[in-house]
Amino acid sequence: MNNSEGVNDIVWSNSNSGELFPFVATPMTFDVAQKFILELLSIFSSKLGVNIKKSRPFGLIAGKIYVNMNFAAALMRKVSFSLNKNYAELFGGDRESLTEALEIIKKSGDQGVSFSPLKFFVSIPFMALEFIIKNFSEKRYELDSEFLSTLNKYSTDDFQQFTDQGLFEIIEELAASLRNSTNSGWPVVLSAMISNSLLLQLFGSQKANIIMSGTTGMESADSGTEMVKLAYIAQNLKIDDTLMSCEKFRQAKEILTTCEPGRIFLSKWSDFMLKHGHHAIGEVDVSCQRWHENPDFVFSTIKSYLKSNNINLIIERYNITKSRSLDQEKKVLSKSGIFRYMLKSIINTAKNGLNYRENYKSKLVKIIDIVRKTILELGRRLKDRNKLASVNDIFFIYLEEAKAAMDDLNEMTIKELVKKRQNEYEQYQKLVLPSYVIGEFDIKSALMKKDETSNEKLPPRGSNFKGVPVSSGVVKGIARVIRTAESAEILLNGEILVAPFTDPGWTPFFVNAKGLVTELGGPLSHGSIIAREYGIPAVVNVKDITKIIKTGQSIQVDGGNGIVSIL
């Protein structure tokens, strides 16, 4: 589970990948991630003259997925003809570590990156034409119809109907569909990023972040607001006491099926799960359970909203954010004179393109959900054939190993291999890994770092910590440190969420949050986008902040200047 061996001056970083893959990756997680991420990257990188199959864009370090920063920097260098000084802010992560890593990359060049200058320059006019045509299309913000059709085709929960070979073919078909839709949609995403960058340069982060907040139709943001609506429905149907009395959703469901108000609520619940049930904590990780598999996370979140007795205030805050965004937009447009229509176009492109990107990511997670169902069916069959001890053991082998094991004529046993990898997995979970690694990784150093961090002293009151400002506003409140969204901790209304990272699986926490602070992230990270949507002051990219701040401490979050203070 460690393939970091190779070129010694490659800089590996999980500052950005840590948001997507927060947990130690199982072999199947890495295999699926590699397959689908390469499909995503290959479209754009090939246009830039980069041979991604020879470039090794990411790898495993002690079981964690790390990005090859030489590769990432090379892509930027080929586009901008320089190494962007704001690289750390653009990609997110530990600013100090990334800055140091940049110096190493500058000296080592493009080790591990296969680049064709000729192909790059030949591609430029074709890319420009494709970019212009797509961005002038009336349907540019619509997701590819064939892509959506493929997802709908496999929305079934019954994967027993497929043959062994058919299950593997589903994965291949999904990968091909993702590649084709990415090829169609990249101009929209790129234009949104350019427009967002222009807004930041024209108005600064505070005004730009307000303008970019409060959009509608973003699936990942809607999952939180629609949970609030479920709580609101339960309250109006007068079944809130029933929900609060049950520890698990299964218990509540048994009671709710016996009365009409309960059945109405369950119908709304089913609608929610149909739309958002594919989400999960660490949702790009195929080994992670989805909300529809384990609904207790959603159920406990809804109960927390009911307990807060502030449901109407929560909905009102979201509406205020939308209103504030429109007001700020009107102000900047009223002062833009003859450039009014051009500026309006830039704002619309940034907002609509960002929605497109986030909704596309949601569909990518839907793919992971389908792949997970496919893999679990393979695991069930291997267990029935006595090749695996349990269904979930399938996540400790690779796709090719699973394919070989499915052959009934193959007498191979993989139980011992699975056991060995599970032991490795448990050891890797104990490690505290650095944000970046140069060349090979020294596990002993990681164990020493673990001991060092446990002895750190708490900083005094008045201490300030700098991060990246991503959602403006200044708030004071009580910190709630939550290191994993799977924990039993509940964020109370008005508390400030302090977390290592956030992904769409964390969205429900944003509803009660007064502010947000994370260790990882950048302006276009999920947490940053949702914080702006909900009007929550937020600072990301604050090194080791979950180890520094303790639950119950009073802190201040200055989302405009990127400063977190202990009061």
C-alpha positions as CSV (number, residue, x, y, z in Angstrom):
1,M,0.0,0.0,0.0
2,N,2.9,2.3,-0.4
3,N,4.1,3.3,-3.9
4,S,6.1,6.4,-3.1
5,E,9.3,4.8,-4.2
6,G,11.0,6.2,-7.3
7,V,12.3,9.6,-8.1
8,N,13.9,11.1,-5.0
9,D,13.2,14.7,-5.7
10,I,9.5,14.5,-6.4
11,V,7.5,16.6,-3.9
12,W,4.4,14.8,-2.7
13,S,1.6,16.8,-1.0
14,N,-1.7,15.8,0.6
15,S,-2.6,19.4,1.4
16,N,-5.2,19.4,-1.3
17,S,-5.9,15.7,-1.8
18,G,-6.4,15.4,2.0
19,E,-9.8,17.1,1.5
20,L,-10.9,14.5,-1.1
21,F,-9.3,11.5,0.6
22,P,-9.1,12.3,4.4
23,F,-8.7,8.6,5.4
24,V,-6.1,6.0,4.8
25,A,-6.9,4.5,1.4
26,T,-7.6,0.9,0.9
27,P,-6.2,-0.8,-2.2
28,M,-9.6,-0.6,-3.9
29,T,-10.0,3.0,-2.9
30,F,-6.7,3.9,-4.6
31,D,-7.5,1.8,-7.6
32,V,-10.9,3.4,-8.3
33,A,-9.6,6.9,-7.5
34,Q,-6.6,6.4,-9.9
35,K,-8.9,5.1,-12.6
36,F,-11.4,8.0,-12.5
37,I,-9.1,10.8,-11.6
38,L,-6.9,9.9,-14.5
39,E,-9.9,10.1,-16.7
40,L,-10.6,13.6,-15.4
41,L,-7.1,14.8,-15.8
42,S,-6.2,13.1,-19.1
43,I,-8.6,15.3,-21.1
44,F,-7.0,18.6,-20.1
45,S,-3.4,17.5,-19.6
46,S,-3.3,15.9,-23.1
47,K,-4.3,19.3,-24.5
48,L,-1.4,20.9,-22.7
49,G,1.1,18.4,-24.1
50,V,1.5,16.4,-20.9
51,N,1.5,12.6,-21.1
52,I,-0.3,11.8,-17.9
53,K,0.3,8.0,-18.1
54,K,4.0,8.7,-17.9
55,S,3.8,11.6,-15.4
56,R,2.6,9.8,-12.2
57,P,0.3,12.7,-10.9
58,F,-0.3,11.0,-7.6
59,G,0.7,8.1,-5.4
60,L,0.5,6.5,-1.9
61,I,2.5,7.6,1.1
62,A,1.9,5.3,4.1
63,G,-1.6,4.6,2.7
64,K,-2.6,8.2,2.2
65,I,-3.1,9.6,-1.3
66,Y,-0.6,12.4,-2.1
67,V,-0.4,14.7,-5.2
68,N,2.8,14.9,-7.2
69,M,3.5,18.6,-6.9
70,N,6.1,18.5,-9.6
71,F,3.3,17.5,-12.0
72,A,0.8,20.1,-10.7
73,A,3.4,22.8,-10.8
74,A,4.5,21.8,-14.3
75,L,0.9,22.1,-15.6
76,M,0.8,25.6,-14.2
77,R,4.2,26.5,-15.6
78,K,3.2,25.4,-19.0
79,V,0.1,27.5,-19.0
80,S,1.5,30.6,-17.3
81,F,5.2,30.2,-18.3
82,S,6.2,30.8,-14.7
83,L,5.6,29.2,-11.3
84,N,2.7,31.0,-9.9
85,K,3.6,32.8,-6.6
86,N,0.1,32.2,-5.2
87,Y,0.3,28.5,-5.9
88,A,-0.3,27.7,-2.2
89,E,-3.4,29.8,-2.0
90,L,-4.7,28.5,-5.4
91,F,-4.4,24.8,-4.4
92,G,-4.9,25.1,-0.7
93,G,-3.0,23.4,2.1
94,D,-0.3,24.3,4.6
95,R,1.0,27.7,3.3
96,E,4.4,27.4,5.0
97,S,5.1,23.9,3.8
98,L,3.9,24.5,0.3
99,T,6.1,27.6,0.1
100,E,9.1,25.6,1.1
101,A,8.2,22.8,-1.3
102,L,8.0,25.4,-4.1
103,E,11.6,26.2,-3.7
104,I,12.5,22.6,-4.0
105,I,10.4,22.2,-7.2
106,K,12.0,25.3,-8.8
107,K,15.4,23.6,-8.3
108,S,14.4,20.1,-9.3
109,G,12.6,21.2,-12.5
110,D,9.9,18.9,-13.9
111,Q,11.1,15.5,-12.7
112,G,8.5,12.8,-13.3
113,V,6.6,15.0,-15.8
114,S,6.5,14.0,-19.5
115,F,5.8,17.2,-21.5
116,S,5.6,17.8,-25.3
117,P,6.0,21.5,-26.2
118,L,5.1,20.9,-29.8
119,K,1.8,19.3,-28.8
120,F,1.1,22.1,-26.4
121,F,1.5,24.8,-29.0
122,V,-0.4,22.9,-31.7
123,S,-3.3,22.4,-29.2
124,I,-3.6,26.1,-28.3
125,P,-5.7,27.3,-31.2
126,F,-8.0,24.3,-31.1
127,M,-8.5,24.7,-27.3
128,A,-9.2,28.4,-27.8
129,L,-11.9,27.7,-30.4
130,E,-13.4,25.0,-28.3
131,F,-13.4,27.4,-25.3
132,I,-15.2,30.1,-27.3
133,I,-17.8,27.8,-28.9
134,K,-18.8,26.2,-25.6
135,N,-19.0,29.4,-23.6
136,F,-21.3,31.0,-26.2
137,S,-23.7,28.0,-26.2
138,E,-27.1,28.6,-24.6
139,K,-26.9,25.1,-23.0
140,R,-23.4,25.5,-21.6
141,Y,-24.5,25.1,-18.0
142,E,-26.4,21.9,-18.7
143,L,-24.7,18.7,-17.8
144,D,-24.0,16.3,-20.6
145,S,-27.3,14.4,-21.4
146,E,-25.5,11.1,-22.2
147,F,-23.6,11.3,-19.0
148,L,-26.8,11.8,-17.0
149,S,-28.5,8.9,-19.0
150,T,-25.7,6.6,-18.0
151,L,-26.1,7.5,-14.3
152,N,-29.8,7.0,-14.5
153,K,-29.4,3.6,-16.1
154,Y,-27.5,2.3,-13.1
155,S,-29.5,4.0,-10.4
156,T,-30.9,0.5,-9.5
157,D,-30.0,-1.1,-6.2
158,D,-30.3,-4.6,-7.8
159,F,-26.8,-5.4,-9.1
160,Q,-27.4,-9.1,-8.7
161,Q,-29.0,-9.1,-12.2
162,F,-25.6,-8.5,-13.8
163,T,-23.0,-11.2,-14.7
164,D,-19.5,-11.1,-13.2
165,Q,-18.1,-9.6,-16.4
166,G,-21.1,-7.2,-16.6
167,L,-20.2,-5.7,-13.2
168,F,-16.7,-4.9,-14.4
169,E,-18.1,-3.5,-17.7
170,I,-20.3,-1.1,-15.7
171,I,-17.2,0.4,-14.1
172,E,-15.5,0.8,-17.5
173,E,-18.7,2.4,-19.0
174,L,-18.9,4.9,-16.1
175,A,-15.2,5.8,-16.6
176,A,-15.7,6.4,-20.4
177,S,-18.8,8.4,-19.7
178,L,-16.9,10.6,-17.2
179,R,-14.1,11.2,-19.7
180,N,-16.6,12.2,-22.5
181,S,-18.5,14.6,-20.2
182,T,-15.3,16.2,-18.9
183,N,-14.2,16.8,-22.5
184,S,-17.5,18.6,-23.1
185,G,-17.5,20.6,-19.8
186,W,-14.0,21.8,-19.2
187,P,-14.4,25.2,-21.0
188,V,-17.3,26.1,-18.6
189,V,-15.2,25.3,-15.5
190,L,-12.2,27.2,-16.8
191,S,-14.2,30.3,-17.7
192,A,-15.7,30.2,-14.2
193,M,-12.3,30.1,-12.6
194,I,-11.1,32.9,-14.8
195,S,-14.1,35.0,-14.0
196,N,-13.8,34.3,-10.3
197,S,-10.1,35.4,-10.4
198,L,-11.1,38.6,-12.2
199,L,-13.7,39.4,-9.5
200,L,-11.0,38.9,-6.8
201,Q,-8.6,41.2,-8.6
202,L,-11.3,43.9,-9.3
203,F,-12.9,44.0,-5.9
204,G,-10.8,42.2,-3.4
205,S,-11.7,39.0,-1.5
206,Q,-14.3,40.5,0.8
207,K,-16.6,42.0,-1.9
208,A,-15.9,39.2,-4.3
209,N,-16.9,36.6,-1.7
210,I,-20.1,38.4,-0.9
211,I,-21.0,38.6,-4.6
212,M,-20.3,34.9,-5.1
213,S,-22.5,33.9,-2.2
214,G,-26.1,33.0,-2.0
215,T,-26.5,31.3,-5.4
216,T,-29.2,28.8,-6.0
217,G,-29.3,25.3,-7.4
218,M,-26.0,24.0,-5.9
219,E,-26.7,20.4,-4.9
220,S,-24.1,20.2,-2.2
221,A,-25.4,23.4,-0.5
222,D,-29.0,22.3,-1.0
223,S,-28.4,19.1,1.0
224,G,-28.0,21.1,4.1
225,T,-30.9,23.5,3.6
226,E,-33.2,20.5,2.6
227,M,-32.3,18.8,5.9
228,V,-33.5,21.9,7.6
229,K,-36.7,21.8,5.6
230,L,-37.2,18.1,6.8
231,A,-36.9,19.3,10.4
232,Y,-39.4,22.1,9.6
233,I,-41.8,19.6,8.1
234,A,-41.5,17.3,11.1
235,Q,-42.2,20.3,13.4
236,N,-45.3,21.3,11.4
237,L,-46.5,17.7,11.3
238,K,-46.1,17.6,15.1
239,I,-43.9,14.5,15.0
240,D,-40.8,16.2,16.3
241,D,-41.2,14.6,19.7
242,T,-41.3,11.1,18.1
243,L,-38.1,11.8,16.2
244,M,-36.4,13.1,19.3
245,S,-37.3,10.0,21.3
246,C,-35.6,7.7,18.9
247,E,-31.9,7.0,18.8
248,K,-31.8,5.4,15.3
249,F,-33.7,6.1,12.1
250,R,-34.9,2.5,12.0
251,Q,-36.8,2.9,15.3
252,A,-38.4,6.2,14.1
253,K,-39.4,4.6,10.8
254,E,-41.3,1.8,12.5
255,I,-43.3,4.3,14.5
256,L,-43.9,6.8,11.6
257,T,-45.3,4.2,9.3
258,T,-48.3,3.8,11.7
259,C,-49.7,7.3,11.2
260,E,-50.5,9.6,8.3
261,P,-48.2,12.5,9.4
262,G,-45.4,10.0,9.8
263,R,-46.0,8.6,6.3
264,I,-45.9,12.1,4.8
265,F,-42.6,12.7,6.5
266,L,-41.2,9.4,5.3
267,S,-42.2,10.3,1.7
268,K,-40.3,13.6,2.0
269,W,-37.4,11.7,3.5
270,S,-37.3,9.3,0.5
271,D,-37.3,12.3,-1.9
272,F,-34.3,13.7,0.0
273,M,-32.4,10.4,-0.1
274,L,-33.1,10.0,-3.8
275,K,-31.5,13.3,-4.5
276,H,-28.7,13.4,-1.8
277,G,-28.3,9.9,-0.5
278,H,-25.2,9.3,-2.5
279,H,-23.2,11.7,-0.3
280,A,-21.0,10.5,2.5
281,I,-18.2,11.6,4.8
282,G,-15.1,11.2,2.6
283,E,-17.5,10.6,-0.3
284,V,-14.9,10.3,-3.1
285,D,-13.6,7.2,-1.1
286,V,-15.4,4.2,-2.5
287,S,-15.0,2.3,0.8
288,C,-17.0,4.9,2.7
289,Q,-20.7,4.2,3.5
290,R,-23.3,6.5,1.8
291,W,-26.1,8.3,3.6
292,H,-28.7,6.0,2.0
293,E,-26.8,3.0,3.4
294,N,-26.5,4.5,6.9
295,P,-29.1,7.2,7.4
296,D,-28.4,7.8,11.1
297,F,-26.1,10.7,10.4
298,V,-28.8,12.5,8.5
299,F,-31.3,11.6,11.2
300,S,-29.2,12.8,14.1
301,T,-28.5,16.1,12.2
302,I,-32.2,16.7,11.7
303,K,-32.7,16.1,15.4
304,S,-30.0,18.6,16.2
305,Y,-31.9,21.2,14.1
306,L,-35.1,20.4,16.1
307,K,-33.2,20.7,19.3
308,S,-31.9,24.1,18.5
309,N,-35.4,25.6,18.2
310,N,-34.1,28.0,15.6
311,I,-35.3,26.5,12.4
312,N,-36.9,29.6,11.1
313,L,-33.8,31.7,12.0
314,I,-31.6,29.3,10.1
315,I,-33.8,29.6,6.9
316,E,-33.9,33.4,7.4
317,R,-30.1,33.6,7.6
318,Y,-29.8,31.8,4.3
319,N,-32.3,34.2,2.7
320,I,-30.3,37.2,4.1
321,T,-27.2,35.8,2.5
322,K,-28.9,35.8,-0.9
323,S,-30.2,39.3,-0.4
324,R,-26.8,40.6,0.7
325,S,-25.2,39.1,-2.4
326,L,-27.7,40.8,-4.7
327,D,-27.3,44.1,-2.9
328,Q,-23.5,44.0,-3.3
329,E,-23.8,43.0,-6.9
330,K,-26.1,46.0,-7.6
331,K,-23.7,48.3,-5.9
332,V,-20.7,47.3,-8.0
333,L,-22.7,47.3,-11.2
334,S,-24.1,50.8,-10.5
335,K,-20.5,52.1,-10.3
336,S,-19.2,50.3,-13.4
337,G,-20.5,52.7,-16.0
338,I,-20.0,51.6,-19.6
339,F,-18.5,48.3,-18.3
340,R,-21.8,47.4,-16.6
341,Y,-22.8,44.6,-19.1
342,M,-19.3,43.2,-19.3
343,L,-19.1,43.0,-15.5
344,K,-22.5,41.5,-15.2
345,S,-21.4,38.8,-17.7
346,I,-18.3,38.1,-15.6
347,I,-20.4,37.7,-12.4
348,N,-22.9,35.4,-14.1
349,T,-20.2,33.3,-15.6
350,A,-18.4,33.0,-12.2
351,K,-21.7,32.1,-10.4
352,N,-23.2,29.8,-13.0
353,G,-19.9,28.1,-13.7
354,L,-19.2,27.5,-10.0
355,N,-22.7,25.9,-9.7
356,Y,-21.9,23.8,-12.8
357,R,-18.6,22.6,-11.3
358,E,-20.1,21.7,-7.9
359,N,-23.1,19.9,-9.5
360,Y,-20.7,18.0,-11.8
361,K,-18.7,17.0,-8.7
362,S,-22.0,15.7,-7.1
363,K,-22.5,13.6,-10.2
364,L,-19.0,12.3,-9.9
365,V,-19.9,11.2,-6.3
366,K,-22.9,9.5,-7.8
367,I,-20.6,7.5,-10.0
368,I,-18.6,6.5,-6.9
369,D,-21.8,5.4,-5.3
370,I,-22.7,3.2,-8.3
371,V,-19.1,1.8,-8.4
372,R,-19.4,1.1,-4.6
373,K,-22.6,-0.9,-5.2
374,T,-20.9,-2.8,-8.0
375,I,-17.9,-3.6,-5.9
376,L,-20.0,-4.7,-2.9
377,E,-21.8,-7.1,-5.2
378,L,-18.5,-8.5,-6.3
379,G,-17.5,-8.8,-2.6
380,R,-20.7,-10.7,-1.9
381,R,-20.1,-13.2,-4.7
382,L,-16.4,-13.7,-3.6
383,K,-17.6,-14.4,-0.1
384,D,-20.2,-16.9,-1.3
385,R,-17.4,-18.6,-3.3
386,N,-15.3,-18.7,-0.1
387,K,-12.6,-16.5,-1.5
388,L,-13.2,-13.7,1.0
389,A,-14.0,-13.9,4.7
390,S,-16.5,-11.0,4.5
391,V,-18.1,-8.7,1.9
392,N,-16.1,-5.6,2.9
393,D,-12.8,-7.5,2.4
394,I,-13.2,-6.6,-1.3
395,F,-11.9,-3.1,-0.5
396,F,-8.5,-4.6,0.4
397,I,-7.8,-6.0,-3.1
398,Y,-7.4,-4.3,-6.5
399,L,-9.8,-4.5,-9.4
400,E,-7.5,-6.8,-11.4
401,E,-7.2,-9.1,-8.4
402,A,-10.9,-9.1,-8.0
403,K,-11.3,-10.0,-11.7
404,A,-8.9,-12.9,-11.4
405,A,-10.5,-14.1,-8.2
406,M,-14.0,-14.2,-9.8
407,D,-12.8,-16.9,-12.2
408,D,-14.2,-20.1,-10.7
409,L,-11.3,-22.1,-12.4
410,N,-8.8,-20.0,-10.5
411,E,-8.0,-21.7,-7.1
412,M,-6.2,-18.6,-5.8
413,T,-6.9,-17.6,-2.2
414,I,-6.7,-14.0,-1.3
415,K,-7.7,-14.2,2.4
416,E,-4.1,-14.1,3.6
417,L,-3.3,-11.2,1.3
418,V,-6.4,-9.3,2.6
419,K,-5.4,-10.0,6.2
420,K,-1.9,-8.7,5.6
421,R,-3.2,-5.5,4.0
422,Q,-5.7,-4.9,6.8
423,N,-2.8,-5.1,9.3
424,E,-0.9,-2.5,7.2
425,Y,-4.0,-0.4,7.1
426,E,-4.4,-0.4,10.9
427,Q,-0.7,0.6,11.3
428,Y,-1.0,3.5,8.8
429,Q,-4.1,4.8,10.7
430,K,-1.9,5.4,13.7
431,L,0.5,7.7,11.9
432,V,0.4,11.5,11.8
433,L,1.7,12.4,8.3
434,P,3.3,15.6,7.1
435,S,1.6,17.8,4.6
436,Y,4.4,17.1,2.1
437,V,7.1,14.5,1.5
438,I,10.2,14.7,-0.6
439,G,11.1,11.4,-2.3
440,E,10.7,8.4,-0.1
441,F,8.8,8.6,3.2
442,D,10.3,7.8,6.6
443,I,7.7,6.2,8.8
444,K,9.8,6.6,11.9
445,S,9.8,10.4,11.4
446,A,6.0,10.3,11.3
447,L,5.9,8.4,14.6
448,M,8.2,11.0,16.2
449,K,6.0,13.8,14.9
450,K,3.1,12.2,16.6
451,D,4.9,12.2,19.9
452,E,6.0,15.8,19.4
453,T,2.5,17.2,18.7
454,S,1.0,15.5,21.8
455,N,3.4,17.5,24.0
456,E,2.6,21.0,22.5
457,K,1.4,23.7,25.0
458,L,-1.8,25.6,24.5
459,P,-1.3,29.1,23.1
460,P,-2.3,32.0,25.4
461,R,-5.3,34.3,24.9
462,G,-4.7,37.0,22.2
463,S,-2.8,34.5,20.0
464,N,-3.5,35.0,16.3
465,F,-3.3,32.5,13.5
466,K,-3.2,33.4,9.8
467,G,-5.0,31.5,7.1
468,V,-6.7,32.1,3.7
469,P,-9.8,34.4,3.9
470,V,-12.6,32.8,1.9
471,S,-15.9,34.2,3.3
472,S,-16.0,37.7,4.7
473,G,-17.4,38.8,8.1
474,V,-16.2,38.9,11.7
475,V,-17.7,36.6,14.4
476,K,-17.0,35.7,17.9
477,G,-18.2,32.5,19.5
478,I,-17.5,29.2,21.2
479,A,-15.3,26.8,19.2
480,R,-16.4,23.2,18.5
481,V,-13.5,21.1,17.3
482,I,-14.8,18.1,15.2
483,R,-12.1,16.0,13.6
484,T,-14.4,13.7,11.8
485,A,-18.0,14.1,10.7
486,E,-18.6,10.5,11.7
487,S,-18.0,11.4,15.4
488,A,-21.0,11.6,17.8
489,E,-20.4,15.3,18.4
490,I,-23.1,17.7,17.4
491,L,-22.4,21.3,16.4
492,L,-24.8,23.5,18.5
493,N,-26.5,26.5,16.9
494,G,-24.1,29.5,17.1
495,E,-20.9,27.6,17.6
496,I,-17.8,28.0,15.4
497,L,-16.9,24.8,13.5
498,V,-13.1,24.0,13.7
499,A,-12.3,21.0,11.5
500,P,-9.3,19.5,9.6
501,F,-11.2,19.8,6.3
502,T,-14.7,19.7,4.9
503,D,-16.3,17.9,2.0
504,P,-20.0,17.7,1.0
505,G,-20.6,15.1,3.7
506,W,-19.9,17.9,6.2
507,T,-22.6,20.3,4.7
508,P,-25.2,19.7,7.5
509,F,-22.8,21.1,10.0
510,F,-22.8,24.4,8.2
511,V,-26.4,25.0,9.0
512,N,-25.8,25.6,12.7
513,A,-22.3,27.0,12.3
514,K,-21.6,30.7,13.2
515,G,-18.2,30.5,11.5
516,L,-15.7,28.0,10.0
517,V,-12.0,27.3,10.4
518,T,-10.2,24.5,8.7
519,E,-6.6,23.2,8.4
520,L,-6.9,22.5,4.7
521,G,-8.5,24.3,1.8
522,G,-8.3,27.2,-0.6
523,P,-10.8,29.7,-2.2
524,L,-12.4,27.1,-4.4
525,S,-12.5,24.3,-1.8
526,H,-15.9,22.8,-0.9
527,G,-15.9,24.4,2.6
528,S,-15.1,27.8,1.2
529,I,-17.9,27.6,-1.4
530,I,-20.5,26.4,1.1
531,A,-19.5,28.9,3.7
532,R,-20.1,31.7,1.2
533,E,-23.4,30.2,0.2
534,Y,-24.5,30.2,3.9
535,G,-23.0,33.6,4.7
536,I,-20.6,32.1,7.3
537,P,-17.3,33.9,8.0
538,A,-14.6,31.4,7.2
539,V,-10.8,31.1,7.2
540,V,-9.2,28.0,5.7
541,N,-5.6,26.7,5.4
542,V,-4.7,27.4,9.1
543,K,-1.9,25.0,10.0
544,D,-2.7,22.5,12.9
545,I,-5.6,24.6,14.1
546,T,-7.6,21.5,15.3
547,K,-4.6,20.7,17.7
548,I,-4.3,24.4,18.8
549,I,-7.9,25.3,19.6
550,K,-10.0,23.2,22.0
551,T,-13.8,22.8,22.2
552,G,-15.3,25.4,24.5
553,Q,-12.7,28.1,23.9
554,S,-13.8,31.6,22.8
555,I,-12.4,32.5,19.4
556,Q,-12.8,35.2,16.7
557,V,-12.9,34.5,13.0
558,D,-12.1,37.3,10.7
559,G,-13.2,35.9,7.3
560,G,-12.1,39.1,5.4
561,N,-8.5,39.2,6.6
562,G,-8.0,35.5,7.2
563,I,-7.2,35.7,10.9
564,V,-8.3,33.4,13.8
565,S,-7.8,34.8,17.3
566,I,-8.1,33.1,20.7
567,L,-10.1,35.4,23.0
